[in-house]
Amino acid sequence: MSEPSPVLPSLRWLRLRHGGKARALNAAMVQVDTEVVLTVDADTLLEPGAIAAMRAAFAAEPELVAATGVLAPICGPDLQGRFFEWFQTYEYVRNFLSRHAWERLNSL
């Protein structure tokens, strides 16, 4: 774990050999000492107020252990970009419905 950033003292980074996102998140989680942790991908853009909304959700429900926002892919205005946006949206909805179905069967 790095020393605090001279520009943003609350910012640190963890340098790891490449091993995938799950490995990086698992290694980072044991280094964190906060009540709430927010993770995003490198290509994620947050709407203004997104972090405040997450904090409010956890403050309103003390039993809440996980939350997510609505994902809206943005791939470009051309035909190829619009196709990828449609495909990603389809995948998000399919995965959500699949998880919901597994949850209903107590299988998650």
QUIMOLIN-V304508 format. One record per helix or strand of 3 or more residues. SS is the DSSP state (~ for helix, > for strand). FROM is the first residue (numbers start at 1). LEN is the number of residues. If there is no record, write none. Layout:
BEGIN
ss->{SS:SS}
from->{FROM:FROM}
len->{LEN:LEN}
END
This chain:
BEGIN
ss->{~:~:~}
from->{21:50:79}
len->{9:11:26}
END
